[in-house]
Amino acid sequence: MNTILLAALSLLLLYLGYRYYSPVLARQLGIDESEETPAVKQHDGVDFVPAKHWLILFGHHFASIAGAAPIIGPVIACLYWGWLPALAWIVFGSIFMGAVHDLASLAISAKNEGRSIADLTENILDRNAKIVFSLFVFLTLILIVAVFAAIAGQTLANTPEVVLPTLGLIPVAALIGWLMYHRGFSILLSSLLGVAMLFGLIVLGYSHPLSLPVSNPAQWWTIILIIYGMIASVTPVTLLLQPRDHLAALVLFAGMFFGFLGLLLSRPELHAPPVVSFSSDQGWMFPMLFITIGCGAVSGFHSLVASGTTAKQLPTMKDIRAVGYGAMVTESALAVLAIVAVTAGLYWKEIPVGQHGFVYQEVFQKGGWIKTFGLGYGEITKPVLGAFGALIGITMLKTFVMTTLDSATRITRYIGTELLGETFGIPGMKNKYGVTLLIGFLAGVLALGNWKAIWPIFGSANQLVASVVFIVTSVWLFARGKNWKLTAVPAVLMLITTISALVVKTNEFLTAEPAKYLLASIAVILIALALFILVQSIRIVRSRGPV
């Protein structure tokens, strides 16, 4: 099949979703463009700070929710189930579920003093639901911080070429933030300067790789990164978070532009079959494909970013739709590019006689998903980037190491303060430094320990967060006499998918040799959590009714 037609149709549908469906959602959510945002009303110079322009906030939000997730999921899904179901779920799942989830989370938080969606559960449902959901979210975020620190530490140890651009982005971002907010430099000039410096660091990094002179560099890098995340999470957003994420997003936008331009010039045909199998080593297409793709279509983590950091930086309420819905469909466009890169840039099972290139299965088995995407991206961008395409594709992914780590740590601090400090009244937990130290300690123990033991359950846990957010949002809309079905239908679909995946995983854990009782127990607890929130929601809707 012609890849240009496939990519163009996918991008068109995503645009139409933003153009015609997002305004419908905005009206139902009651977004008042004249209302002041929490960033303006509660400006504190650290967390509540209006971004200089909505594009700056878009960059932060996009960089925080995207990263590598919309690439790894599609790469795996196409290999085991085929590109057609993966693409269909990414496009339609994003339009009617993922972008709805993100927009609703951001809007409800912005209309409620920038509080997290977990904290707002108390107002929308009740205190018990808030405690259960917040505790689950807090522990999930600790896992995310630990895993990203551990994986990033391993990456820096194994790939010393990326040390300079990864760490060098910190002072570059601080400089750009200072120029924009304190010296009055324009966004365009600051952005061009920042991107030029970042690409200079990338070139310098590959010519001057840096390694730690210790026996276990991965462990030390992990500790350094956790400490960085702690410091960055209490630093004013204008000094680091906003400018760094803006620059990281620009790098990814450039990568996407060259990817689609290369596709237009090279015009490759898809080598992979549209449907590989309904059952594979990774499980049945339903529900496992939907859990595997995750962020490319819908992700619970997005609601934590939207109601965590993004809602506290909104310049105006009219920017909610562009940031909330727009960033999600842009992330799905990246997932579309990932699908095309690996299915058209790589050969399926074998290289035809007289041709040169790489085989999808062989690259994935030997080099993992990062190399698979990098080589596929390199092949489709040869007319534009030549031999540097694969290198740029891999570098594009690694730019987001610090972004996710910083944002996740800061969001965990917000949730921790709301739950441990305000709800439970634990001494020292209302203080941001006290909460941050606790987060760093817990994440460090997990990152340096056996985090891999519980990571297999993360995909289902992440989608469970999305399910609960849809349920909470539906109750919020119902109570205001709005069209609650816009989120209730996705809530039911996500709940069925997530619980099905958890049941499958539970059986898989119990029948493994040896049996994985810890993971099976966590899966059962997650199912109970979902059912508890659902029952609470139904009970409250029946008792209250529309107001």
C-alpha positions in Angstrom: 0.0 0.0 0.0 1.2 3.5 -0.7 2.5 5.0 2.5 1.9 8.6 1.5 -1.8 8.0 1.1 -1.9 6.1 4.4 0.0 8.8 6.3 -2.0 11.7 4.7 -5.3 10.1 5.5 -4.3 9.5 9.1 -3.1 13.1 9.6 -6.2 14.4 8.0 -8.5 12.5 10.3 -6.5 13.7 13.3 -6.8 17.3 12.1 -10.5 16.9 11.5 -10.9 15.6 15.1 -9.2 18.7 16.4 -11.1 21.1 14.1 -14.6 19.8 14.6 -14.8 17.5 17.7 -12.7 19.4 20.2 -15.0 22.5 20.1 -17.9 20.3 21.0 -16.0 19.0 24.0 -14.9 22.5 25.0 -18.6 23.7 25.1 -19.6 20.7 27.2 -16.7 21.3 29.6 -17.9 24.9 30.0 -14.6 26.5 29.1 -15.0 30.3 29.6 -12.2 32.0 27.7 -12.6 35.2 29.7 -12.0 33.5 33.0 -8.6 33.9 34.7 -6.4 30.8 34.9 -4.9 29.4 38.1 -1.5 30.5 36.8 -2.7 34.1 36.8 -4.8 34.0 40.0 -2.3 32.0 42.1 1.0 33.2 40.6 3.8 32.1 43.0 6.9 32.3 40.7 7.6 28.5 41.2 4.8 26.3 40.2 2.0 28.7 39.2 3.5 30.7 36.4 1.7 31.6 33.1 3.8 30.6 30.1 5.0 33.5 28.0 3.0 32.1 25.0 0.7 29.1 24.5 3.4 27.5 22.2 5.8 27.4 25.2 3.2 25.5 27.2 2.4 23.3 24.2 6.0 22.4 24.1 6.1 21.5 27.8 2.9 19.5 27.6 3.8 17.7 24.4 7.3 16.8 25.6 6.0 15.5 28.9 3.3 13.3 27.5 5.2 12.1 24.4 8.8 11.0 24.8 9.4 7.5 23.6 6.0 6.1 24.5 4.2 6.7 21.2 7.1 5.0 19.4 7.7 1.9 21.4 4.1 0.9 21.5 3.5 1.0 17.7 6.8 -0.7 17.0 5.8 -3.7 19.1 2.2 -3.7 18.0 3.0 -3.8 14.3 5.4 -6.6 14.8 3.0 -8.9 16.6 -0.5 -7.9 15.4 0.0 -5.8 12.2 -0.1 -2.1 11.2 -3.8 -1.9 10.3 -5.3 -2.5 13.8 -2.5 -0.5 15.3 -3.1 2.5 13.0 -6.9 2.3 13.4 -6.6 2.4 17.2 -4.1 5.2 17.2 -6.2 7.5 14.9 -9.7 6.8 16.2 -8.6 6.1 19.7 -6.9 9.4 19.9 -9.7 11.4 18.4 -12.5 10.0 20.5 -10.7 8.9 23.6 -7.1 10.0 24.2 -7.5 13.7 23.3 -10.9 13.7 25.1 -9.2 12.4 28.2 -6.4 15.0 28.1 -8.7 18.0 27.3 -11.1 17.1 30.0 -8.4 16.6 32.6 -6.8 20.0 31.8 -10.2 21.8 31.7 -11.5 20.5 35.0 -8.2 21.2 36.7 -8.0 24.7 35.3 -11.5 25.4 36.5 -10.6 24.2 40.0 -7.5 26.1 41.1 -5.1 23.9 39.2 -5.7 20.9 41.5 -4.8 17.4 40.3 -7.5 15.2 38.9 -6.8 12.7 41.8 -7.4 15.4 44.4 -10.6 16.6 42.7 -12.0 13.1 43.0 -13.0 14.1 46.6 -15.3 16.9 45.3 -16.6 14.9 42.4 -17.1 11.5 44.2 -16.1 11.3 47.9 -13.2 11.3 50.3 -12.7 7.5 50.1 -12.5 7.5 46.3 -10.0 10.3 46.5 -7.8 8.5 49.0 -7.8 5.2 47.0 -7.2 6.8 43.7 -4.5 9.3 44.9 -2.6 6.5 46.7 -2.6 4.4 43.6 -1.5 7.4 41.4 1.2 8.3 43.9 2.7 4.8 43.9 2.4 4.6 40.1 4.3 7.8 39.7 7.1 6.6 42.1 7.5 3.6 39.8 7.7 5.9 36.7 10.3 8.1 38.3 12.3 5.0 39.4 12.1 3.3 36.0 13.0 6.3 34.0 15.9 7.1 36.2 17.2 3.5 36.0 16.7 3.3 32.2 18.2 6.7 31.6 21.2 5.8 33.9 21.7 2.6 31.9 21.5 4.6 28.6 24.1 7.2 29.8 26.4 4.4 30.9 26.1 2.4 27.7 26.0 5.4 25.3 28.5 7.9 26.5 27.9 9.9 23.3 24.6 11.2 24.6 25.9 12.4 28.0 26.9 15.9 26.8 23.6 16.7 25.0 21.5 15.1 27.8 23.2 17.0 30.7 24.1 20.1 28.6 20.4 20.7 27.9 20.1 21.8 31.5 22.3 25.0 31.4 21.0 25.7 27.8 17.4 25.6 29.0 18.2 27.8 32.0 19.9 30.3 29.7 17.0 30.4 27.3 14.5 30.7 30.2 16.5 33.7 31.6 16.6 35.3 28.2 12.9 35.0 27.5 11.6 35.9 31.0 14.2 38.3 32.4 15.9 39.9 29.4 12.9 40.2 27.1 14.2 38.2 24.2 11.6 37.1 21.6 10.4 33.4 21.6 11.7 33.0 18.1 15.2 34.3 18.7 15.5 32.3 22.0 14.2 29.2 20.3 16.6 29.4 17.4 19.5 30.0 19.8 18.5 27.1 22.1 18.1 24.6 19.2 21.4 25.7 17.7 23.2 25.1 21.0 21.4 21.8 21.5 22.4 20.5 18.1 26.0 21.7 18.8 25.9 19.6 22.0 24.7 16.6 20.1 27.7 16.9 17.6 30.1 17.6 20.5 28.7 14.6 22.4 29.4 12.2 19.6 32.9 13.4 19.1 33.7 13.6 22.9 31.8 10.8 24.7 31.9 11.0 28.5 32.0 8.1 30.9 32.1 8.0 34.7 35.3 6.5 36.0 33.6 4.1 38.4 33.0 0.4 38.5 29.2 0.6 38.2 28.5 3.8 36.1 24.8 2.9 35.5 24.1 2.9 39.2 25.8 6.2 39.7 24.1 7.8 36.8 20.8 6.6 38.2 21.6 8.3 41.6 22.6 11.5 39.8 19.5 11.6 37.8 17.2 11.1 40.8 18.9 13.9 42.6 18.6 16.0 39.5 14.8 15.2 39.3 14.4 16.2 43.0 16.2 19.6 42.4 14.4 20.3 39.1 11.0 19.5 40.7 11.3 22.4 43.1 12.9 24.9 40.7 10.8 27.7 39.2 9.2 26.4 36.0 10.4 29.4 34.0 14.1 28.6 34.9 14.1 25.0 33.6 10.9 23.1 32.9 9.3 25.5 30.4 12.3 26.3 28.3 13.8 22.8 28.4 10.5 21.1 27.3 10.0 23.8 24.7 13.5 23.0 23.2 12.9 19.2 23.4 9.6 19.6 21.6 11.2 21.6 18.9 13.7 18.8 18.3 10.9 16.3 18.0 8.9 18.5 15.7 12.0 18.8 13.5 12.3 15.0 13.5 8.7 14.6 12.6 9.0 17.2 9.8 12.0 15.5 8.3 10.3 12.1 8.7 7.2 13.0 6.8 9.3 15.0 4.2 11.5 12.0 3.7 8.4 9.9 3.2 7.1 12.2 0.6 10.4 12.1 -1.3 11.2 8.4 -1.0 7.6 7.1 -1.4 8.3 3.7 0.0 5.8 0.8 0.0 4.7 -1.0 3.1 6.6 -4.2 3.5 4.7 -5.6 6.5 1.3 -7.3 6.3 -1.8 -5.2 7.5 -2.7 -8.0 10.0 -0.1 -10.4 11.3 -2.1 -12.4 13.8 -5.0 -12.2 16.2 -3.0 -14.1 18.7 0.8 -13.8 19.3 3.5 -14.4 21.9 2.3 -11.1 23.4 -1.3 -12.3 23.7 -4.6 -11.8 21.9 -5.1 -8.6 19.8 -7.8 -7.7 22.2 -7.0 -6.5 24.8 -3.2 -6.6 24.6 -2.7 -4.4 21.4 -4.6 -1.6 23.1 -2.6 -1.8 26.3 0.7 -2.1 24.3 0.2 1.0 22.2 -0.8 3.0 25.3 0.3 6.6 24.9 -0.1 6.6 21.1 -3.9 6.5 21.6 -4.8 7.1 25.2 -2.8 7.2 28.5 -3.6 7.9 32.1 -0.3 9.5 32.7 -1.4 12.4 30.4 -4.2 13.4 32.9 -1.5 13.6 35.6 0.5 16.0 33.5 -2.5 18.0 32.3 -3.8 18.5 35.9 -0.4 18.6 37.4 2.0 20.9 35.7 0.2 22.1 32.6 -2.9 23.5 34.4 -0.7 25.6 36.6 1.0 27.3 33.6 -2.0 28.2 31.3 -1.7 31.8 30.1 -5.4 32.0 29.1 -8.4 29.6 29.2 -8.7 29.8 25.4 -5.4 27.9 25.1 -6.9 24.7 26.7 -8.2 23.2 23.5 -4.9 23.7 21.6 -2.8 22.4 24.4 -5.0 19.6 25.7 -6.6 18.2 22.6 -3.9 19.5 20.1 -0.9 17.9 21.9 -2.5 14.5 22.0 -3.4 14.4 18.3 0.2 15.6 17.6 1.5 12.7 19.6 -0.6 10.4 17.6 0.9 11.8 14.4 4.3 10.8 15.8 2.9 7.3 16.4 1.8 7.2 12.8 5.3 8.2 11.7 6.7 5.4 13.9 4.4 2.8 12.1 5.4 4.0 8.7 9.1 4.1 9.6 9.3 0.4 10.7 6.8 -1.1 8.2 8.1 0.8 5.1 11.7 1.5 6.1 12.4 -2.1 7.1 11.8 -5.4 5.3 9.5 -8.1 6.6 11.3 -11.4 7.5 13.8 -11.2 4.6 15.5 -8.8 2.2 14.4 -9.3 -1.4 17.1 -10.4 -3.9 19.1 -7.4 -5.2 17.9 -5.1 -2.4 19.7 -3.6 0.6 18.4 -2.8 4.0 17.4 -4.3 7.3 14.9 -6.9 8.4 12.3 -5.8 11.0 12.3 -9.0 13.1 16.1 -9.3 13.1 16.7 -5.7 14.1 14.1 -5.8 16.9 15.5 -9.1 18.3 19.1 -7.9 18.4 18.8 -4.1 18.9 15.4 -3.6 20.6 12.8 -1.0 19.7 15.0 2.1 19.8 17.3 0.7 17.1 14.3 -0.7 15.1 12.8 2.8 14.9 16.1 4.5 14.3 17.0 2.3 11.3 13.5 2.5 9.9 13.5 6.2 10.3 16.9 6.4 8.7 15.7 4.5 5.6 12.7 6.7 4.9 14.7 9.9 5.5 17.7 9.1 3.3 16.6 11.6 0.6 16.7 14.4 3.3 19.2 13.3 6.0 21.4 10.9 4.1 23.4 8.6 6.3 22.6 10.6 9.4 18.9 9.6 9.5 19.3 6.7 11.9 21.5 8.7 14.3 19.0 11.6 14.3 16.1 9.2 14.9 17.8 7.7 18.0 18.9 11.1 19.3 15.4 12.4 18.9 14.2 9.7 21.4 16.9 10.4 23.9 16.3 14.1 24.1 13.3 13.3 26.4 15.3 11.6 29.2 15.3 14.6 31.5 11.9 15.8 30.4 9.9 12.9 31.7 12.0 12.5 34.8 11.6 16.1 35.9 7.9 16.3 35.1 7.1 13.0 36.8 9.0 14.0 39.9 7.2 17.4 40.1 3.8 15.8 39.5 4.5 13.2 42.2 5.3 16.1 44.6 1.9 17.7 43.9 0.1 14.4 44.5 2.1 13.7 47.6 1.4 17.1 49.1 -2.3 16.8 48.4 -2.6 13.3 49.8 0.0 13.0 52.5 0.1 16.6 53.7 -3.5 17.9 53.2 -5.6 14.8 53.4 -3.6 12.7 56.0 -2.0 15.7 57.7 1.4 13.9 58.0 4.0 16.3 59.5 6.4 17.7 57.0 4.4 16.5 54.0 2.9 19.9 53.3 6.4 21.2 52.7 7.5 20.7 49.1 11.1 19.8 50.2 9.9 17.2 52.6 7.7 15.5 50.1 10.5 15.7 47.5 13.0 14.0 49.8 10.5 11.2 50.4 9.9 10.7 46.7 13.6 10.7 46.0 14.2 8.1 48.7 11.4 5.8 47.5 12.3 6.1 43.8 15.9 5.5 44.6 15.3 2.3 46.6 13.1 1.0 43.7 15.5 2.2 40.9 18.5 0.6 42.5 16.5 -2.5 43.5 14.3 -4.9 41.6 12.0 -2.5 39.7 11.7 -4.9 36.8 9.7 -7.2 39.1 6.6 -5.0 38.9 7.2 -3.1 35.6 5.2 -5.7 33.5 2.0 -4.5 35.2 2.6 -0.8 34.4 0.9 -0.8 31.0 -2.4 -2.0 32.5 -2.0 0.3 35.5 -1.5 3.3 33.2 -4.6 2.5 31.2 -6.5 2.0 34.5 -5.7 5.6 35.4 -7.3 6.7 32.2 -10.4 4.6 32.9 -10.8 6.1 36.3 -10.3 9.6 34.9 -13.1 9.0 32.4 -15.4 7.8 35.1 -14.7 10.8 37.3 -15.1 13.2 34.4 -18.4 11.6 33.4 -19.8 12.2 37.0 -18.5 15.8 36.8 -20.4 16.4 33.5 -23.5 14.5 34.7 -23.7 16.7 37.8 -23.7 19.8 35.6 -26.3 18.5 33.2 -23.8 18.3 30.4 -23.4 15.5 27.8 -21.7 13.0 30.1 -21.9 10.3 27.4 -18.9 11.9 25.6 -16.7 10.5 28.4 -18.9 7.7 29.7 -18.7 5.6 26.5 -14.8 5.8 26.5 -14.9 5.0 30.2 -16.8 1.8 29.6 -14.6 0.8 26.7 -11.4 1.5 28.6 -12.7 -0.3 31.7 -13.5 -3.4 29.7 -10.2 -3.3 28.0 -8.2 -2.7 31.1 -9.9 -5.3 33.3 -9.7 -7.8 30.4 -5.9 -7.2 30.2 -5.5 -7.5 33.9 -7.4 -10.8 33.9 -5.1 -12.1 31.1 -2.0 -10.9 33.0 -3.2 -12.5 36.2 -3.6 -15.8 34.5 -0.2 -15.4 32.9 1.5 -14.6 36.2 0.0 -17.5 38.0 0.8 -20.0 35.3 4.4 -18.9 34.9 7.3 -21.1 36.1 7.8 -20.0 38.8 4.5 -18.3 39.5 4.7 -14.5 39.9 2.5 -14.1 42.9 3.4 -10.4 43.6 2.4 -9.3 40.1 -0.8 -11.4 40.2 -1.7 -9.8 43.6 -1.1 -6.3 42.2 -3.3 -7.1 39.1 -6.1 -8.3 41.4 -5.8 -5.2 43.5 -6.0 -3.0 40.4 -9.2 -4.7 39.3 -10.7 -4.2 42.7 -9.7 -0.5 42.5 -11.4 0.0 39.2 -14.6 -1.7 40.4 -14.6 0.3 43.6 -14.4 3.6 41.7 -17.1 2.4 39.3 -19.5 1.4 42.1 -18.8 4.7 44.0 -19.6 6.7 40.9 -22.8 4.8 40.2 -23.9 5.2 43.8 -23.2 9.0 43.8 -24.9 9.6 40.5 -28.0 7.8 41.7 -28.1 9.8 44.9 -27.3 13.2 43.5 -28.7 13.5 40.0 -28.0 16.5 37.8 -27.9 19.9 39.5 
